[in-house]
Amino acid sequence: MMLSARRWLWLALLSGGLLLLVLQYRLWLDDSGIIASRQLQQYISDLRHKNTVQQQHNDELLAEVQDLKRGTELLEEYAREDLSLVREGETFILFADPEQP
């Protein structure tokens, strides 16, 4: 039995439409599609920003460690401010704010 031209046309349109839907799905929604690619690019951008911030923090810490290794000025500053240490012969005076009623 021979298919009429009209049926061939419907079959071709249906096949073409189905193929188009499958290709559009793969283009937009698949794991390697446009949406996933944009999400990965955003994730990479966020990681690069975090790496930059962390690198700056690491550089500051490295400079602080090098200062501590080189001289005693920073070490003395820490001792005075954080531990409230004083040199021999110095007097330590602490000013406290009066309590609020």
Salt bridges, closest charged atoms under 4 A:
ASP30 OD2 - ARG26 NE 3.82
ASP67 OD1 - ARG70 NH1 3.67
GLU76 OE2 - ARG80 NE 3.05
GLU76 OE1 - ARG87 NH2 2.81
GLU90 OE1 - ARG80 NH1 3.06
